[in-house]
Amino acid sequence: MKLSRTPFILGLIALNIALDQISKFAVRAYVTPYKSTELLGDKFILTNVENSGAFLSLGSDLNPTLKSIFLLILPIAVLAYVTYYILTQKDLDKFSVIGFSCIIGGGIANVYDRILYGSVTDFLHIDLGGVFRTGVFNVADMSVMLGMGLLLYSNFVVNKKAKQNA
């Protein structure tokens, strides 16, 4: 049985939102705010923090009006447009569809937090001894990054192969 395109897209978006919200619920319930817990030595760390801004707390110092525009209204408009785009553009390859769905799911999950709590719960941190280090992030952020990776792969690998075959 093949799942039709629209239910697949909506299901993938819902799965991304659900995974993010379940993880954040668990962190809010069981992890003390601002206390770090080592999961894999000092390389993978769990820390419950609230981010009132966007990526790496950008925009957290904005006045409430600008914060509403840039962290709620604009993202909702962009997410709505991208959702419309992937539902109507039937010629997108599977990597682009999955990538856009992950970005939309992660985006909706973080916007939902901003609406409900006024901030986004972040809780994961990776530090590979100076070689690779992240800020504190969450599952929605991972969804967005995975989606961006899939879009890049589609653009540079899949589309290049399609052009060579044409």
ZAMARGU-4260 file (C-alpha; in steps of 0.2 Angstrom, whole numbers, plus 5000, padded with zeros to 4 digits):
<rodrens>
0) 5000/5000/5000 | 5007/5017/4995 | 5003/5032/5006 | 4997/5046/4996 | 5008/5062/4995
5) 4998/5074/5006 | 4995/5062/5020 | 5013/5058/5020 | 5018/5076/5021 | 5006/5080/5035
10) 5011/5064/5044 | 5029/5068/5043 | 5026/5086/5049 | 5015/5079/5064 | 5029/5067/5068
15) 5042/5080/5069 | 5031/5091/5080 | 5026/5076/5092 | 5044/5070/5094 | 5050/5088/5099
20) 5035/5091/5111 | 5037/5074/5119 | 5055/5077/5122 | 5052/5095/5129 | 5038/5089/5140
25) 5050/5076/5148 | 5064/5089/5150 | 5053/5102/5158 | 5046/5088/5170 | 5062/5079/5174
30) 5077/5090/5171 | 5081/5104/5184 | 5083/5121/5175 | 5100/5126/5171 | 5108/5111/5179
35) 5119/5101/5167 | 5119/5082/5167 | 5132/5073/5157 | 5125/5059/5146 | 5141/5053/5137
40) 5155/5060/5148 | 5157/5078/5145 | 5154/5076/5127 | 5135/5075/5126 | 5126/5086/5140
45) 5108/5088/5145 | 5104/5106/5151 | 5086/5113/5153 | 5087/5131/5147 | 5073/5143/5140
50) 5078/5153/5125 | 5067/5168/5122 | 5076/5172/5106 | 5079/5162/5090 | 5095/5153/5085
55) 5108/5155/5098 | 5096/5167/5107 | 5097/5180/5093 | 5083/5192/5095 | 5080/5189/5114
60) 5084/5207/5118 | 5071/5214/5105 | 5057/5224/5112 | 5040/5214/5113 | 5033/5221/5097
65) 5048/5217/5086 | 5050/5200/5095 | 5032/5196/5090 | 5035/5201/5072 | 5052/5192/5070
70) 5049/5177/5081 | 5030/5174/5078 | 5021/5183/5064 | 5035/5181/5051 | 5039/5163/5055
75) 5021/5158/5054 | 5019/5167/5037 | 5034/5158/5031 | 5029/5141/5037 | 5012/5143/5030
80) 5019/5148/5013 | 5031/5133/5013 | 5017/5121/5018 | 5007/5127/5004 | 5022/5126/4992
85) 5026/5108/4996 | 5008/5103/4995 | 5005/5111/4978 | 5022/5108/4969 | 5020/5090/4964
90) 5037/5089/4954 | 5047/5090/4970 | 5059/5075/4973 | 5057/5065/4989 | 5072/5072/4997
95) 5065/5090/4995 | 5048/5085/5001 | 5055/5076/5017 | 5067/5091/5020 | 5053/5104/5019
100) 5042/5093/5030 | 5056/5092/5043 | 5059/5111/5042 | 5040/5114/5044 | 5038/5102/5058
105) 5053/5109/5068 | 5047/5127/5064 | 5029/5124/5070 | 5036/5115/5086 | 5047/5130/5091
110) 5033/5143/5086 | 5021/5133/5097 | 5033/5135/5112 | 5034/5153/5109 | 5016/5155/5109
115) 5012/5144/5124 | 5027/5148/5135 | 5035/5164/5128 | 5051/5154/5125 | 5058/5138/5118
120) 5065/5124/5128 | 5082/5119/5123 | 5091/5105/5131 | 5105/5096/5121 | 5123/5102/5120
125) 5138/5093/5111 | 5156/5097/5115 | 5169/5087/5107 | 5184/5095/5115 | 5186/5111/5105
130) 5184/5101/5088 | 5166/5103/5087 | 5154/5112/5099 | 5136/5117/5098 | 5125/5129/5107
135) 5111/5122/5117 | 5097/5115/5105 | 5082/5104/5104 | 5073/5091/5093 | 5065/5104/5083
140) 5082/5112/5079 | 5088/5095/5074 | 5073/5093/5062 | 5076/5109/5054 | 5095/5105/5052
145) 5091/5088/5044 | 5078/5096/5033 | 5091/5109/5027 | 5104/5095/5024 | 5091/5085/5013
150) 5087/5101/5003 | 5106/5104/5000 | 5108/5086/4995 | 5093/5087/4984 | 5099/5103/4976
155) 5117/5098/4973 | 5116/5079/4970 | 5099/5074/4965 | 5096/5089/4953 | 5113/5087/4946
160) 5110/5069/4942 | 5093/5073/4934 | 5102/5087/4923 | 5115/5074/4918 | 5102/5061/4913
165) 5092/5074/4903
</rodrens>
